C-alpha cells in the first residue's frame, strides 16, 4: 500500500473534536502542564509556504500527551529553530533570513516570563545566512549556531542577563559548497561535531569549556559517501556511539566514537522501506531517553522510521515506519519521560502526537494532530 493511501486511512480513523484539535480538561491546572515552544516559518521561501506569526507556545498534558494551543509567544521572522537554556530561564531562536532579507541572519535571546511569554533581551548577527540550528554546551554557558548558507558556525557566550555575546566564528572549508546544518556536543562537554551537509563531512572539534572556543580535533573530520548530506547528529549517553541522519540519500550512518573523540563508520542503513522509490529528504534524528531506540523523520515518505539499538555494538535494526499524519515532517521531540513523541509536519500545518511503547519502541496514537501553522521545531521547557 502506498504511504499516501496509508496516511488518508489513518486520518479517517483519528478522533477529533469539532475544530480538529485536542483539548485538555478545564479542571486541569495550568501549572500541572508542560510548555512546548514551536518554531515556525512565517513567510514564503523556496522550500516552504510559511504562514505562521512567529514562535508559538503550546501546553502539554504529561499524563495523556494531549496538546493545547496557548498563544503566539513572540513575533519573529522565520524562527525555524528554537532552544531553551539549561536553566530554563531563556529561549534562543534563529531568524532564518537570506541575503535578500537582511545583511545576515540573526539569533535572538528571550527571557521566558511567568506566563511563558517571551521578552526579547537582544539579537546578534549570525554573520552568514539561513541560520538553521542552535545547540548548547553541557554547562549551559555557550550557544552554537549553524548557518546553512556559507559554512559558518558561530559560538556565543550567554551573559548574566541572558543576552548573547560573540566568542568565535568558524568558517568551514569550501564555503561556497558548505552547508553547516547542526552542532552536537558530547555529554562530557569535550567534543563538538558539526554536520556539513554540502561537503558530506562530520567535522570534529575539541571544546574548551573555559574559553568557549572550538579547535579542530586531530582527526578533523569523517567523510561520508558523496551525496549523503549529513544533517543532524546524535550521540549515545555514554559517548560510545554516534548517529548521523543524512538528508540527501535518506540514510543513517552509525559510528563508534574513539577515545580521542574521533569517529569510525561502522554501519550505513536506509531510512526508507526497500520498495519506496519516490522523492524523500530525511530530516531529524533522536535517541529515546532509554537509549534503546532511535527515530528519524522522512519528508516525502512522511514517516518516522524506528530502530532498535544494539547496546553492545551500537548498530541499528529497523522496527517499523510510522505515518506522521501530515506532510514534510521536520523536527520532532520526545518527552523527558519517554512516553510521547511529537512531530512537526511543516507542509500540513499540524503536530502529530504518538505514544511510545517502552518495550518495543513502536509508535501508536489515539489523538488527532494539533493544528498549527507551518511548524518546524519543537522544544519542551520541561517534562
C-alpha positions in Angstrom: 0.0 0.0 0.0 1.3 3.4 -0.9 2.3 5.8 2.0 -0.2 8.5 0.9 -3.1 6.0 1.0 -2.0 4.8 4.4 -2.0 8.5 5.5 -5.5 9.1 4.2 -6.8 6.0 6.0 -5.1 7.0 9.2 -6.6 10.4 9.1 -10.0 8.9 8.7 -9.9 6.9 11.9 -8.3 9.5 14.1 -10.6 11.0 16.8 -11.1 14.7 16.7 -13.3 17.4 18.1 -15.3 19.9 16.0 -12.2 22.1 15.5 -9.9 19.2 14.7 -7.8 19.9 17.8 -7.1 18.2 21.0 -8.5 19.6 24.2 -7.3 19.4 27.8 -9.9 19.2 30.5 -10.8 22.5 32.0 -10.2 21.3 35.5 -6.5 20.6 34.7 -4.5 23.3 36.4 -2.1 25.0 34.1 0.8 24.6 36.5 0.4 20.8 36.1 1.0 21.1 32.4 4.3 21.3 30.4 5.1 24.0 27.9 6.3 23.4 24.4 7.7 26.2 22.2 7.1 25.8 18.5 9.5 27.3 15.9 7.9 28.1 12.5 8.2 29.7 9.1 6.4 33.0 8.8 6.9 33.7 5.1 7.1 32.0 1.7 10.5 30.7 0.9 11.7 28.4 -2.0 11.1 25.3 0.1 8.1 26.3 2.2 5.0 28.4 2.2 5.4 30.0 5.7 2.1 31.0 7.3 2.9 31.4 11.0 3.1 34.5 13.2 6.4 33.6 15.0 7.1 31.4 18.0 4.1 29.7 19.4 3.6 28.2 22.9 1.6 25.0 23.4 0.6 23.3 26.6 1.2 19.5 27.0 -0.6 17.2 29.4 2.2 14.9 30.7 -0.3 12.2 31.6 -2.2 11.8 28.4 0.2 13.6 25.9 -2.6 15.9 24.7 -1.6 19.3 23.4 -3.5 22.6 23.6 -2.5 25.8 21.7 -1.8 28.6 24.0 -0.6 31.7 22.1 1.9 33.5 20.0 4.8 33.9 22.4 7.0 36.1 20.2 6.7 37.7 16.7 9.8 37.0 14.7 10.6 36.2 11.1 11.2 32.5 10.3 12.1 31.2 13.8 13.0 27.8 12.3 14.9 26.6 15.3 14.4 27.4 19.0 16.3 26.2 22.1 15.6 26.6 25.8 18.6 27.4 28.1 19.8 24.8 30.6 18.4 26.9 33.5 15.0 27.2 31.6 15.0 31.0 32.0 15.8 31.9 28.4 14.9 30.8 24.9 17.1 31.3 21.9 15.8 31.4 18.4 17.3 31.8 14.9 15.7 34.1 12.4 16.3 32.2 9.1 16.9 35.1 6.7 18.5 35.1 3.2 20.6 37.7 1.5 17.5 39.4 0.1 16.1 39.9 3.6 18.8 41.4 5.6 22.6 41.8 5.9 22.7 38.5 7.8 20.6 36.0 9.7 20.1 36.6 13.4 19.9 34.7 16.7 17.6 36.2 19.3 17.7 35.8 23.1 14.4 35.9 25.0 13.5 35.9 28.7 10.7 33.4 29.5 8.3 35.2 31.8 6.0 33.6 34.3 3.2 33.3 31.7 5.6 31.7 29.2 5.7 34.8 27.0 9.0 35.8 25.5 10.6 39.2 26.3 13.5 40.0 23.9 16.9 40.6 25.5 19.0 41.1 22.4 19.6 39.8 18.9 23.1 39.1 17.4 24.2 38.6 13.8 25.0 35.1 12.7 27.5 36.6 10.2 26.0 34.5 7.3 22.6 33.4 6.0 19.9 30.9 6.7 20.8 30.0 10.3 19.1 26.7 10.9 20.2 25.1 14.2 21.1 26.0 17.8 23.0 23.9 20.3 24.1 24.4 23.9 27.2 23.1 25.7 26.6 20.9 28.7 27.5 23.7 31.2 24.7 25.9 29.7 27.1 28.8 29.2 27.6 28.7 25.4 25.4 28.8 22.3 26.3 27.4 18.9 24.5 28.5 15.8 24.9 26.8 12.3 24.3 28.8 9.1 23.1 26.7 6.3 24.5 29.2 3.7 28.2 29.9 3.7 29.5 27.2 6.0 29.7 29.5 9.0 29.3 28.3 12.7 29.1 30.9 15.4 29.8 30.5 19.1 28.3 32.9 21.7 28.6 33.2 25.4 25.4 33.6 27.5 25.7 36.8 29.5 24.4 37.1 33.1 21.2 38.8 31.8 20.6 36.0 29.2 21.9 38.0 26.2 24.4 36.7 23.7 27.9 37.8 23.0 30.1 36.6 20.2 33.0 34.3 21.1 34.2 32.7 17.9 33.4 32.4 14.2 34.3 29.1 12.4 34.5 29.0 8.6 34.3 25.5 7.2 36.2 24.6 4.1 34.8 25.1 0.6 32.4 27.8 1.9 30.6 28.0 -1.4 29.6 24.4 -1.1 29.4 24.0 2.6 26.1 23.8 4.4 26.6 23.8 8.2 23.4 22.2 9.5 24.0 21.4 13.2 26.4 21.3 16.1 26.2 18.5 18.7 28.2 18.5 22.0 29.3 15.3 23.7 27.8 14.6 27.1 31.3 15.1 28.7 31.5 18.5 27.0 34.8 17.7 25.4 33.8 17.4 21.7 31.7 19.2 19.2 30.5 17.6 16.0 29.4 19.8 13.0 27.3 18.2 10.3 28.3 19.7 7.0 25.6 18.7 4.5 27.2 20.3 1.5 30.7 18.8 2.0 29.4 15.3 3.1 31.5 15.6 6.3 31.2 15.5 10.0 33.7 17.9 11.4 35.2 17.0 14.8 36.3 19.7 17.2 37.7 19.8 20.8 35.7 22.2 23.0 37.4 24.4 25.6 34.9 25.0 28.4 36.9 27.9 29.9 37.1 30.0 26.7 34.1 28.5 24.8 36.2 28.1 21.7 36.5 25.2 19.3 39.7 23.7 18.0 40.0 21.0 15.3 40.4 17.5 16.6 43.4 15.5 15.3 41.1 13.5 13.1 39.5 16.8 11.8 36.6 15.1 10.1 35.0 11.9 8.9 33.9 11.8 5.2 30.6 10.2 4.2 29.8 8.8 0.7 29.2 11.5 -1.8 25.6 12.7 -1.9 24.9 11.7 1.7 24.1 15.1 3.1 24.6 14.8 6.9 22.0 17.0 8.6 21.6 16.2 12.3 23.7 14.1 14.6 23.0 12.3 17.9 25.4 10.8 20.5 24.7 7.9 22.9 24.6 9.0 26.5 27.9 7.2 27.2 29.6 8.8 24.1 30.5 5.4 22.7 28.3 5.6 19.6 27.1 8.4 17.2 24.4 8.6 14.6 24.0 10.9 11.5 20.8 11.4 9.6 21.7 12.0 6.0 19.2 14.2 4.2 20.1 13.6 0.5 20.5 9.8 0.3 18.0 9.1 3.2 20.3 7.0 5.3 21.6 6.8 8.9 25.3 6.5 9.4 26.4 4.8 12.6 29.8 5.5 14.2 31.9 4.2 17.1 33.4 7.1 19.0 37.2 6.7 19.6 38.9 7.7 22.8 40.2 11.0 21.3 36.7 11.9 20.1 37.3 10.7 16.5 34.7 8.7 14.6 34.8 5.3 12.9 32.0 4.4 10.5 30.5 1.0 11.3 27.1 1.0 9.6 25.0 2.7 6.9 21.3 1.9 7.0 18.5 3.3 4.9 15.7 5.4 6.5 13.2 4.1 3.9 11.5 0.8 3.0 13.2 -1.0 0.1 10.1 -0.6 -2.2 9.9 3.2 -1.8 11.2 4.9 -4.9 9.7 8.4 -4.7 11.5 11.6 -3.6 12.4 11.8 0.0 14.5 14.1 2.2 15.5 12.8 5.7 15.3 15.4 8.4 15.7 14.8 12.1 17.1 12.2 14.5 16.8 11.5 18.2 17.7 8.7 20.6 15.0 7.7 23.1 15.7 8.6 26.7 16.0 4.9 27.5 18.9 4.6 25.0 17.1 1.5 23.4 15.6 3.1 20.3 16.5 5.6 17.6 14.0 7.6 15.5 14.4 9.6 12.3 11.9 11.6 10.2 11.3 11.3 6.5 9.9 14.1 4.3 8.3 12.6 1.3 7.7 9.2 2.7 6.1 11.2 5.6 7.0 8.7 8.3 9.0 8.3 11.4 11.5 5.4 11.0 12.1 3.5 14.2 15.2 1.4 15.1 16.3 -0.8 17.9 19.9 0.0 19.1 22.2 -2.9 19.9 23.5 -2.0 23.3 26.8 -3.7 22.7 27.7 -2.7 19.1 25.5 0.5 18.7 24.2 -0.8 15.3 20.6 -0.4 14.2 17.8 -2.8 13.2 14.6 -1.3 11.7 11.5 -1.7 13.8 8.8 0.0 11.6 7.8 3.1 9.6 5.0 5.0 11.1 2.9 7.6 9.1 3.1 11.0 10.7 -0.5 12.1 9.7 1.0 15.1 7.9 3.3 16.3 5.2 7.0 17.1 5.4 7.8 16.0 9.0 10.8 18.1 10.1 11.9 18.3 13.7 10.4 16.0 16.3 10.6 15.9 20.1 10.4 13.1 22.7 9.1 14.0 26.1 11.6 13.7 29.0 9.7 10.7 30.4 9.9 8.9 27.1 6.2 8.3 26.8 5.4 10.6 23.9 6.8 11.6 20.6 5.7 14.8 18.8 6.2 15.5 15.1 6.2 19.0 13.4 4.6 18.5 10.0 5.7 21.6 8.1 3.5 21.4 5.0 0.2 20.2 6.5 0.2 22.7 9.4 0.0 20.2 12.3 1.8 18.5 15.1 1.3 14.7 15.4 1.2 13.0 18.8 2.4 9.5 19.4 2.7 7.1 22.4 6.0 5.3 22.6 5.9 1.6 23.7 8.7 1.3 26.2 9.2 -2.4 25.4 9.5 -2.4 21.7 9.8 1.3 20.7 6.7 1.2 18.5 4.6 4.4 18.0 0.8 4.5 18.3 -1.7 7.3 18.5 -5.3 7.9 19.6 -5.1 11.7 19.4 -5.7 13.9 16.4 -2.8 16.2 15.4 -2.8 19.7 16.8 -3.5 22.3 14.1 -0.7 24.9 14.0 0.8 26.9 11.1 4.0 25.8 9.4 5.6 24.1 12.5 9.2 23.1 12.0 10.8 22.9 15.5 9.5 21.6 18.9 11.2 22.4 22.2 10.0 21.5 25.7 10.5 23.9 28.5 10.4 20.8 30.7 8.7 17.4 31.1 
